[in-house]
């Protein structure tokens, strides 16, 4: 997930947005602490989903700041890794050129 328009935020707003860039599933689990009937019934399910989200980093946002070239490069690298760009490309190996015996004494 790409969180765009980061270049439009103020510095104070950027510091507040960190909790959305890498959400904490323990917060989700913490919200289940109330004793409603729904929460008692689905507590184990919610904890399991939170654990899966945490273990496999299923929910993550990448900030997009058009004014920061490093940020754009990081985003491109992340996208390339996700879609496995270039994975099927053949490795290009340079063939070894044997020295020409006629040109041994060329100075």
Secondary structure as GFF3:
##gff-version 3
##sequence-region A 1 107
A	DSSP	beta_strand	2	3	.	.	.	ID=ss1
A	DSSP	three_ten_helix	6	8	.	.	.	ID=ss2
A	DSSP	alpha_helix	11	16	.	.	.	ID=ss3
A	DSSP	alpha_helix	18	21	.	.	.	ID=ss4
A	DSSP	alpha_helix	25	30	.	.	.	ID=ss5
A	DSSP	three_ten_helix	31	33	.	.	.	ID=ss6
A	DSSP	alpha_helix	37	56	.	.	.	ID=ss7
A	DSSP	beta_strand	62	63	.	.	.	ID=ss8
A	DSSP	alpha_helix	69	83	.	.	.	ID=ss9
A	DSSP	three_ten_helix	101	103	.	.	.	ID=ss10
###
